[in-house]
Amino acid sequence: MSKEIGAAWWARGAHFQTTWGRFGRSRRQVKYRREVMNTPDGDDLVLDHVDAVDTAAPRVLLLHGLEGSSYAVYIQGLARQFSQAGWDVTAVNFRYCARDPEHHARTLPNLTARLYHSGETGDLGFVVDSLTARAPSQPLYAVGTSLGGNVLLKYLGEAGARSRIEGAVTISVPYDLGVAARHLEKGRGRLYVRHFLKTLKAKALDVTTRFGHIKAVSQLQPKLIAAARTFYQFDDAATAPLHGFQGADDYYRKSSSIRFLERIEVPTLSISSEDDPFLPVSVIRRAQAVASPDVEIVTTHWGGHAAFISGPWPWKARFWAEERAVAWLTARPT
């Protein structure tokens, strides 16, 4: 297992770490084999695989964060490292998040009147069940980053001892969605929100246009979605009503992974930074207090959100949390 090291001297500060961590490295670190699975409700779920040479190798599922995809740099970095370790890799694209392999800026629209959200575990369960049916004896592990980590922890808590995922790592999870949303309404947090809402609102408005004939969609108010300036406003106008919640508060309460930590019964490592601009450190402390004995929540003083950049120079950057995730899982008995 790798030891924690200090932040890169050239990447000091949570906001620089967070920003450079997303835009400072290649999105072509691995070559995927794409698979499109048809979900029980008639939608497409896109998986991107990196196949191992050893047919007996374990498989790791990678779950991206808000408005990410299999082409997010942190997913690419994890996929490259697990592939180098000899593992099968499956990067799961949440609905309406898969990117065109030739034009990464283009997101492929989904086929049903829904999107994805921080508490949606049904699709993950479908993927886990499908892959397990194909290879019942293959060990299955998972890594989730940010929103993907919240989904993973919630899924593990729901599954309990029945989990077919045998070990998991999460990075920079927003354990309490309501607190995280309010935290991002302040200071520089509003810049991150503005960035994410640009594409989130476009997707939600596209759904209202394509599926306006469906009752659940016809009740949405496009003007409220377009006017949203905070995550709370967007989730109250789009995420909650589209997915059967009574409002943003109900969505946050039912979907926050902190409510499921005590039920997890598989070895899980959760990595967070105390300077994460997306979440106050008090939430991390609460998560540590309620987590089951199978969950180890470790924190660093630095790292920003899902970045954890070290290394002597930008062209020799290393990503500590990703390295630790790979080292921790590959050291587990299979």
N, C-alpha and C positions, 0 to 999 in steps of 0.2 A: 504494500500500500504506500502511495506517495505521501510524503510529509508536506504540511502547509509551508509555503514559502511566501516571501513578501511580494507586494505588487511591483510591477515593472516601474523603474524610475521615470520612464517617459509616459507612463499611463497612470499618473496619480489622480485621485479624485473619483468619486462614484459616477459622476455624469460622463467624464471622459472614458472611464472603463466601459460603461454601458453603451455609449455611442460607438466607440472604436470596435468594441466586441461584435457589433453587427455589421459594420461597413468596412472593416479593415482587412478582410481576408476573402479568399476565393469562394465562390459558390459552385465550383466545379472540382471539388476535391475527390469525388468518387464518381463512378459510372453506374447508374442504376439499371435494373431490369424492372420495367413497370408492369403492374398487374391491376386490373380494374375488377373489383368484386361487386356483385349486385346484392344490395342489402335486402332484408325481408320486406321493407316498405317501398321497394322499387327505385331506390336511389343508387348512385355509383359511389363506391368508396375506393379511393386510389391508394395502392400500396407501392412503394418503391423498394426493391430488394437489392442487396449486394450478396451474392451467393458465395458460400465457402467452398473450398476445394474438398475438404473432409466432409463426407456425407453424415458423419456422426457428430458434427460440431453443434454446440448449443446455438440457440437463436435469441437475439435481443430485439425487442420492439423499441422504437424511438418515437416519442411523442413531442411535437413542437409546441411552441407558445402562441400567444395571441397573434393572429394574422401572419403566422409563419407558415412553413411548409417543409417538405423534405429537402428543399433547396436552401433553407435557412443555414447560415454559416455554422452555427453550433450543432445542428443536426448533421451536416456534412462532416464536421470535425469528429463527432462521435462515430459516425458511420465508418470513416476512414480508420480510426484507431481500432474499433472492434473488428473490422475486416482484416487489418494487419495482425490482429491476435488470432485469426483463424475462425472467427465466428460468422454464422449467418446473420445478416442484418435486415430488418424490415422497418422502414420508416413509414409511419402511418400519416396520411394527409387527412385532417379533419374535413368535413363537408364544406365545399366551396373554398377550399384552401389549396388544392393541388395546382401546381404550376405547369404551364406548357413546357415540355423539356427543351424546346428550341428557343422559346421566348419567355424567359423566367418572369418577366414583368406581367405576363398575361395569366390571370387566374381562371381556371376552368369552372364554369357555373355548375351548380348541382341540379338535380332533376325533380326535387320535391320541394314543397312549401315549408322549408325549415332551413336553419343554418347549423351552427355548432355553438357550444357554450362551455363554460368552465365546469359544469357538473354533468355533462353528457357522457355517461359511461356505457350506454347501450352499444355504441359502435365499437368501442374497445372490447367489450365482451364478445361481440360477434367475431371480431378478428381473432381473439384468443381462442374461441371455440373452433373456428374454421381451421386455424393453423394446427391446433392440437389434434383435430380429426385427421389431418393429413399425415402428421408424424407424432403419434401418441407417445413415443419414447424419447422424443427430443426435448431436452431441458429448455425452458422458456423463461427469459428474464425481460426486464423493461427499464428504460430510462425516460423520465419525463421532465421537461424544462418549463418553468413558469406555469402557464395555463395547463400545459400537458402534464406537468407534475401534479397539479391539483386534481385533474381527471384521474391520474394513476392512483394517487393516495385514496381518493374517494372509492374507486373501483376495488382496491385492495381491502378497504374497510367493509365494503358491502359483501365481498366474497368471503372474508374471514379465512377460516381453515380450508375452505373449498377452493381457494385461489389456485389456478393452474400456473400462474406466474410464481416462480420459485424464489425470486429475489428481485429487488428493485432499488433504483437510485433516483432521487429527484433533485433538481437544482433550482433555486430561487422560486420556491412555491409561494404564492399569495394566500396563505392558509385561511385568512378571514377576508372574504371578497368585499364585504361591506366596508370594513376598515380600510382596505387597500384602495377602494374606489374613492372614499372621502380623502384619504391621504394624498391622492393624485390630483385633487382639486386645488392644491396649494402650490405656490412657487413654481419651480421649474417642472413640477409634475404636470402642469397644464400643457406644456409643450409635447410631452409624450402622449397625452390624451388626444391632443389635436392631430398628431401623426396617425394614431390608430383609428380615430373616428373617421378620417377621410375615406378609408376603404371599408370600414364596418358599415357606415351609413350607405355607401354606394351599393353594397351587397343587400342590405335590408330593403332599400328602395327598389332594387331590381326584383326582389322576391314579391313585393307588393304589385309590381307591374305585371310580372309573368303569371302570378297565381292569385290575382285579385278576385277571381270567381269562387275561391275557397273561403268558407265562412271565417275560419280563424284568421286568415289574411285580410279579408275585407273589413275586419274590425280595427285593423291598424290605422294609425293616422300619419300619413306620410309627412305632413307639415311638422308634426312633433319630432319625427325621426330626423328630418333635415335640420331642424333647429337645435338639436341636442349639442351641448357644449361640454358635458361631463359624461363619464361612464354611467353614473346613476341615471341621468336623463335618457341616455340611449337605451340602457337595459330596461328602464321603466316603459319606454315607448315601443321597443322592438323585441329584445331578447325575452323578456318575461311573457308578454301576451302570445308571442309566436310559439313558445314552448310550454304553455300551460301553467305558468306561474301567476300568482295574483298581483304581482308587481315586482319592482326591483328588490325590495326588502325580502320578500318571500323567496325570490330566486337566490339571493345571496345567502340567506339562512339555510336553505336546503342544499345548496351546492358547495358550500365552503368545506374544504377537506379537514379543517380542524375538528369538525364534528365526528369524523370517522377514524381519526388517528388511534383511538383507544381500541378499536376493533381489529386492527391489522395483526395478522398472525404469520406473516412471512418476513424474513430478514429484509430490512429496508434502511437505506442510508439516505438522509435528507440533508442537503448542503445549502446553507443560506449565508449571506453576508450581512453584517450589522449596518453597513452603509447603503443597503439596497434602497434606491430612491422610490421604489414601488411599494414599500411596506415598512411601517415603523417596527423597530426592534422589539417593542413590547409584545407584538403578535407572535414573534418567534419564541419568546420566552413562554408565552401561554401554550404554544404548540408543544414545546419541550415538556411542560408540566403535565399535559394530558396524554401524551403519546404512550402507546403500549411498550412493553419491554422489548418487543421485536423491532422497534423504530429507534434509530439513532439519529438525532438531529444535531449536526455539527455546524458551528458558525465560525466565520473569519471576520476580522475587523475591516477587511477591504474586499473589493470584488465587484461592487456595483450590482446591476441586475443581469444575471446569467452571463457574466463576462469572466472575472477572475483571471485577468491577464498578468502574466509574468514574462520573464525573458529579458535578455540584455538589450535588444534592439527590436524595432517594429518588424523587421524582416525575419527575426528569430523569435517571434512571439510564441508563448506557450499558454495553455488555458488549463489552469490548475484543477478546477472542478471537473472538467471533462476527463482529464487524465486520472483523477482519483476515482471517478465513476467506473472507468474501464478497469483500473487496477483492482478495485473492490469487487466487482462482479466476476472478473476472470480468475480471481483467487479463490472463489467459492468452489466447493466440490461439486462435480457434475456426474 
